[in-house]
């Protein structure tokens, strides 16, 4: 895995578009903020088009941060 979707929870407004559109990758955490729990649950194209591109506050992006990626190993 060279990149994974990352949610800036400080910007997330809990609209649920990413969770509804790509539930295999995103869910709500205990604070009702979106989070990525399985970056391999959908294709990069689906994540890009159905979550990142439609987020109304643009709080989802791709991360290449080694420690973040390692958290999914």
N, CA, C and O atoms as a GROMACS GRO file, in nm:
protein
  292
    1UNK      N    1   0.085  -0.117   0.000
    1UNK     CA    2   0.000   0.000   0.000
    1UNK      C    3   0.090   0.124   0.000
    1UNK      O    4   0.175   0.139   0.087
    2UNK      N    5   0.070   0.210  -0.097
    2UNK     CA    6   0.152   0.330  -0.106
    2UNK      C    7   0.079   0.454  -0.061
    2UNK      O    8   0.142   0.556  -0.032
    3UNK      N    9  -0.053   0.447  -0.053
    3UNK     CA   10  -0.131   0.559  -0.002
    3UNK      C   11  -0.263   0.507   0.052
    3UNK      O   12  -0.309   0.399   0.015
    4UNK      N   13  -0.323   0.586   0.140
    4UNK     CA   14  -0.451   0.550   0.199
    4UNK      C   15  -0.530   0.677   0.222
    4UNK      O   16  -0.471   0.783   0.245
    5UNK      N   17  -0.663   0.669   0.218
    5UNK     CA   18  -0.742   0.788   0.245
    5UNK      C   19  -0.732   0.826   0.392
    5UNK      O   20  -0.733   0.741   0.481
    6UNK      N   21  -0.722   0.955   0.415
    6UNK     CA   22  -0.711   1.010   0.550
    6UNK      C   23  -0.818   1.116   0.568
    6UNK      O   24  -0.840   1.197   0.478
    7UNK      N   25  -0.883   1.117   0.683
    7UNK     CA   26  -0.988   1.214   0.713
    7UNK      C   27  -0.936   1.312   0.817
    7UNK      O   28  -0.890   1.272   0.924
    8UNK      N   29  -0.945   1.440   0.786
    8UNK     CA   30  -0.914   1.545   0.883
    8UNK      C   31  -1.038   1.562   0.969
    8UNK      O   32  -1.131   1.633   0.932
    9UNK      N   33  -1.037   1.497   1.084
    9UNK     CA   34  -1.156   1.494   1.170
    9UNK      C   35  -1.192   1.632   1.225
    9UNK      O   36  -1.307   1.654   1.263
   10UNK      N   37  -1.096   1.723   1.230
   10UNK     CA   38  -1.125   1.858   1.273
   10UNK      C   39  -1.211   1.934   1.174
   10UNK      O   40  -1.280   2.029   1.210
   11UNK      N   41  -1.206   1.891   1.049
   11UNK     CA   42  -1.286   1.954   0.943
   11UNK      C   43  -1.414   1.878   0.910
   11UNK      O   44  -1.506   1.934   0.852
   12UNK      N   45  -1.420   1.750   0.946
   12UNK     CA   46  -1.534   1.665   0.914
   12UNK      C   47  -1.661   1.720   0.978
   12UNK      O   48  -1.663   1.754   1.096
   13UNK      N   49  -1.769   1.728   0.897
   13UNK     CA   50  -1.898   1.777   0.948
   13UNK      C   51  -1.998   1.662   0.967
   13UNK      O   52  -2.116   1.687   0.990
   14UNK      N   53  -1.952   1.540   0.956
   14UNK     CA   54  -2.035   1.421   0.978
   14UNK      C   55  -2.153   1.413   0.883
   14UNK      O   56  -2.262   1.368   0.921
   15UNK      N   57  -2.133   1.455   0.759
   15UNK     CA   58  -2.243   1.452   0.661
   15UNK      C   59  -2.278   1.309   0.621
   15UNK      O   60  -2.392   1.281   0.585
   16UNK      N   61  -2.180   1.218   0.627
   16UNK     CA   62  -2.205   1.078   0.598
   16UNK      C   63  -2.191   1.037   0.453
   16UNK      O   64  -2.215   0.921   0.421
   17UNK      N   65  -2.154   1.128   0.363
   17UNK     CA   66  -2.143   1.089   0.223
   17UNK      C   67  -2.040   0.980   0.202
   17UNK      O   68  -2.066   0.884   0.129
   18UNK      N   69  -1.925   0.992   0.262
   18UNK     CA   70  -1.821   0.890   0.244
   18UNK      C   71  -1.865   0.757   0.305
   18UNK      O   72  -1.841   0.651   0.247
   19UNK      N   73  -1.927   0.763   0.421
   19UNK     CA   74  -1.973   0.642   0.489
   19UNK      C   75  -2.083   0.574   0.408
   19UNK      O   76  -2.085   0.451   0.395
   20UNK      N   77  -2.174   0.653   0.352
   20UNK     CA   78  -2.282   0.597   0.271
   20UNK      C   79  -2.232   0.545   0.137
   20UNK      O   80  -2.276   0.440   0.091
   21UNK      N   81  -2.141   0.619   0.074
   21UNK     CA   82  -2.095   0.584  -0.060
   21UNK      C   83  -1.990   0.473  -0.062
   21UNK      O   84  -1.986   0.393  -0.156
   22UNK      N   85  -1.906   0.467   0.040
   22UNK     CA   86  -1.798   0.367   0.043
   22UNK      C   87  -1.789   0.307   0.184
   22UNK      O   88  -1.689   0.325   0.254
   23UNK      N   89  -1.894   0.236   0.226
   23UNK     CA   90  -1.894   0.182   0.363
   23UNK      C   91  -1.789   0.075   0.388
   23UNK      O   92  -1.760   0.041   0.503
   24UNK      N   93  -1.732   0.022   0.281
   24UNK     CA   94  -1.626  -0.078   0.296
   24UNK      C   95  -1.495  -0.014   0.341
   24UNK      O   96  -1.402  -0.084   0.382
   25UNK      N   97  -1.487   0.119   0.333
   25UNK     CA   98  -1.364   0.191   0.366
   25UNK      C   99  -1.384   0.287   0.483
   25UNK      O  100  -1.296   0.301   0.568
   26UNK      N  101  -1.499   0.354   0.488
   26UNK     CA  102  -1.524   0.458   0.588
   26UNK      C  103  -1.634   0.419   0.685
   26UNK      O  104  -1.727   0.346   0.650
   27UNK      N  105  -1.622   0.469   0.806
   27UNK     CA  106  -1.725   0.451   0.909
   27UNK      C  107  -1.717   0.573   1.001
   27UNK      O  108  -1.626   0.655   0.990
   28UNK      N  109  -1.815   0.584   1.090
   28UNK     CA  110  -1.810   0.689   1.191
   28UNK      C  111  -1.740   0.638   1.316
   28UNK      O  112  -1.759   0.523   1.356
   29UNK      N  113  -1.658   0.724   1.376
   29UNK     CA  114  -1.592   0.687   1.502
   29UNK      C  115  -1.686   0.719   1.618
   29UNK      O  116  -1.802   0.756   1.596
   30UNK      N  117  -1.639   0.706   1.740
   30UNK     CA  118  -1.721   0.730   1.858
   30UNK      C  119  -1.768   0.874   1.871
   30UNK      O  120  -1.865   0.902   1.941
   31UNK      N  121  -1.698   0.966   1.804
   31UNK     CA  122  -1.736   1.108   1.807
   31UNK      C  123  -1.818   1.147   1.685
   31UNK      O  124  -1.839   1.265   1.659
   32UNK      N  125  -1.866   1.047   1.611
   32UNK     CA  126  -1.947   1.069   1.491
   32UNK      C  127  -1.871   1.144   1.381
   32UNK      O  128  -1.930   1.220   1.305
   33UNK      N  129  -1.741   1.121   1.374
   33UNK     CA  130  -1.658   1.176   1.268
   33UNK      C  131  -1.617   1.060   1.178
   33UNK      O  132  -1.594   0.948   1.225
   34UNK      N  133  -1.608   1.087   1.050
   34UNK     CA  134  -1.568   0.982   0.956
   34UNK      C  135  -1.424   0.941   0.980
   34UNK      O  136  -1.339   1.021   1.019
   35UNK      N  137  -1.397   0.813   0.954
   35UNK     CA  138  -1.260   0.762   0.960
   35UNK      C  139  -1.245   0.651   0.858
   35UNK      O  140  -1.341   0.583   0.822
   36UNK      N  141  -1.124   0.635   0.811
   36UNK     CA  142  -1.090   0.524   0.723
   36UNK      C  143  -1.054   0.405   0.811
   36UNK      O  144  -0.965   0.415   0.896
   37UNK      N  145  -1.122   0.294   0.790
   37UNK     CA  146  -1.089   0.175   0.869
   37UNK      C  147  -1.034   0.062   0.783
   37UNK      O  148  -0.971  -0.030   0.835
   38UNK      N  149  -1.057   0.067   0.650
   38UNK     CA  150  -1.004  -0.036   0.561
   38UNK      C  151  -0.974   0.027   0.426
   38UNK      O  152  -1.060   0.027   0.338
   39UNK      N  153  -0.854   0.078   0.408
   39UNK     CA  154  -0.820   0.144   0.281
   39UNK      C  155  -0.820   0.050   0.161
   39UNK      O  156  -0.820   0.096   0.047
   40UNK      N  157  -0.821  -0.080   0.186
   40UNK     CA  158  -0.825  -0.177   0.077
   40UNK      C  159  -0.966  -0.228   0.048
   40UNK      O  160  -0.984  -0.321  -0.031
   41UNK      N  161  -1.065  -0.168   0.112
   41UNK     CA  162  -1.203  -0.213   0.097
   41UNK      C  163  -1.267  -0.177  -0.035
   41UNK      O  164  -1.369  -0.235  -0.073
   42UNK      N  165  -1.208  -0.082  -0.107
   42UNK     CA  166  -1.260  -0.041  -0.238
   42UNK      C  167  -1.141   0.005  -0.323
   42UNK      O  168  -1.031   0.025  -0.272
   43UNK      N  169  -1.166   0.020  -0.450
   43UNK     CA  170  -1.059   0.062  -0.539
   43UNK      C  171  -1.024   0.209  -0.514
   43UNK      O  172  -1.105   0.285  -0.461
   44UNK      N  173  -0.904   0.248  -0.552
   44UNK     CA  174  -0.863   0.387  -0.539
   44UNK      C  175  -0.956   0.478  -0.619
   44UNK      O  176  -0.990   0.588  -0.574
   45UNK      N  177  -0.998   0.433  -0.735
   45UNK     CA  178  -1.091   0.513  -0.816
   45UNK      C  179  -1.224   0.535  -0.744
   45UNK      O  180  -1.276   0.647  -0.743
   46UNK      N  181  -1.278   0.430  -0.684
   46UNK     CA  182  -1.404   0.444  -0.609
   46UNK      C  183  -1.388   0.538  -0.491
   46UNK      O  184  -1.474   0.622  -0.466
   47UNK      N  185  -1.279   0.524  -0.418
   47UNK     CA  186  -1.253   0.612  -0.303
   47UNK      C  187  -1.242   0.756  -0.350
   47UNK      O  188  -1.299   0.847  -0.290
   48UNK      N  189  -1.168   0.777  -0.458
   48UNK     CA  190  -1.149   0.912  -0.510
   48UNK      C  191  -1.282   0.973  -0.553
   48UNK      O  192  -1.317   1.084  -0.511
   49UNK      N  193  -1.356   0.901  -0.637
   49UNK     CA  194  -1.478   0.956  -0.696
   49UNK      C  195  -1.596   0.959  -0.600
   49UNK      O  196  -1.677   1.052  -0.604
   50UNK      N  197  -1.608   0.859  -0.515
   50UNK     CA  198  -1.728   0.847  -0.430
   50UNK      C  199  -1.711   0.901  -0.289
   50UNK      O  200  -1.808   0.907  -0.214
   51UNK      N  201  -1.589   0.939  -0.252
   51UNK     CA  202  -1.567   0.994  -0.118
   51UNK      C  203  -1.490   1.126  -0.125
   51UNK      O  204  -1.540   1.230  -0.084
   52UNK      N  205  -1.369   1.120  -0.176
   52UNK     CA  206  -1.284   1.240  -0.177
   52UNK      C  207  -1.346   1.352  -0.260
   52UNK      O  208  -1.355   1.465  -0.214
   53UNK      N  209  -1.388   1.319  -0.381
   53UNK     CA  210  -1.441   1.423  -0.471
   53UNK      C  211  -1.575   1.480  -0.427
   53UNK      O  212  -1.609   1.593  -0.464
   54UNK      N  213  -1.653   1.405  -0.351
   54UNK     CA  214  -1.786   1.454  -0.311
   54UNK      C  215  -1.791   1.512  -0.171
   54UNK      O  216  -1.895   1.563  -0.130
   55UNK      N  217  -1.683   1.505  -0.097
   55UNK     CA  218  -1.683   1.559   0.040
   55UNK      C  219  -1.707   1.710   0.034
   55UNK      O  220  -1.630   1.782  -0.029
   56UNK      N  221  -1.814   1.759   0.099
   56UNK     CA  222  -1.848   1.901   0.088
   56UNK      C  223  -1.749   1.995   0.156
   56UNK      O  224  -1.749   2.114   0.127
   57UNK      N  225  -1.666   1.943   0.245
   57UNK     CA  226  -1.568   2.028   0.312
   57UNK      C  227  -1.424   1.987   0.279
   57UNK      O  228  -1.329   2.038   0.339
   58UNK      N  229  -1.409   1.897   0.184
   58UNK     CA  230  -1.277   1.852   0.136
   58UNK      C  231  -1.185   1.809   0.250
   58UNK      O  232  -1.067   1.846   0.253
   59UNK      N  233  -1.239   1.730   0.342
   59UNK     CA  234  -1.157   1.686   0.456
   59UNK      C  235  -1.095   1.549   0.436
   59UNK      O  236  -1.028   1.498   0.525
   60UNK      N  237  -1.116   1.488   0.320
   60UNK     CA  238  -1.058   1.357   0.291
   60UNK      C  239  -0.950   1.375   0.184
   60UNK      O  240  -0.973   1.439   0.082
   61UNK      N  241  -0.835   1.318   0.209
   61UNK     CA  242  -0.725   1.326   0.113
   61UNK      C  243  -0.646   1.196   0.118
   61UNK      O  244  -0.674   1.108   0.199
   62UNK      N  245  -0.550   1.185   0.030
   62UNK     CA  246  -0.462   1.068   0.029
   62UNK      C  247  -0.343   1.096   0.119
   62UNK      O  248  -0.285   1.204   0.114
   63UNK      N  249  -0.306   0.999   0.200
   63UNK     CA  250  -0.189   1.010   0.285
   63UNK      C  251  -0.086   0.907   0.243
   63UNK      O  252  -0.119   0.793   0.211
   64UNK      N  253   0.038   0.949   0.243
   64UNK     CA  254   0.150   0.856   0.218
   64UNK      C  255   0.238   0.847   0.342
   64UNK      O  256   0.347   0.791   0.338
   65UNK      N  257   0.190   0.902   0.452
   65UNK     CA  258   0.264   0.902   0.579
   65UNK      C  259   0.288   0.758   0.624
   65UNK      O  260   0.194   0.680   0.641
   66UNK      N  261   0.414   0.723   0.642
   66UNK     CA  262   0.453   0.586   0.674
   66UNK      C  263   0.383   0.533   0.799
   66UNK      O  264   0.330   0.422   0.797
   67UNK      N  265   0.381   0.609   0.907
   67UNK     CA  266   0.319   0.562   1.031
   67UNK      C  267   0.169   0.539   1.014
   67UNK      O  268   0.114   0.444   1.069
   68UNK      N  269   0.103   0.626   0.936
   68UNK     CA  270  -0.041   0.610   0.912
   68UNK      C  271  -0.065   0.482   0.831
   68UNK      O  272  -0.152   0.403   0.864
   69UNK      N  273   0.011   0.463   0.726
   69UNK     CA  274  -0.005   0.344   0.644
   69UNK      C  275   0.022   0.217   0.723
   69UNK      O  276  -0.046   0.116   0.705
   70UNK      N  277   0.121   0.222   0.811
   70UNK     CA  278   0.155   0.106   0.892
   70UNK      C  279   0.042   0.069   0.988
   70UNK      O  280   0.034  -0.046   1.030
   71UNK      N  281  -0.044   0.164   1.023
   71UNK     CA  282  -0.154   0.135   1.115
   71UNK      C  283  -0.256   0.039   1.053
   71UNK      O  284  -0.339  -0.017   1.125
   72UNK      N  285  -0.251   0.019   0.922
   72UNK     CA  286  -0.342  -0.072   0.855
   72UNK      C  287  -0.280  -0.208   0.826
   72UNK      O  288  -0.345  -0.298   0.773
   73UNK      N  289  -0.153  -0.222   0.862
   73UNK     CA  290  -0.083  -0.347   0.831
   73UNK      C  291  -0.127  -0.460   0.922
   73UNK      O  292  -0.078  -0.572   0.910
   0.00000   0.00000   0.00000
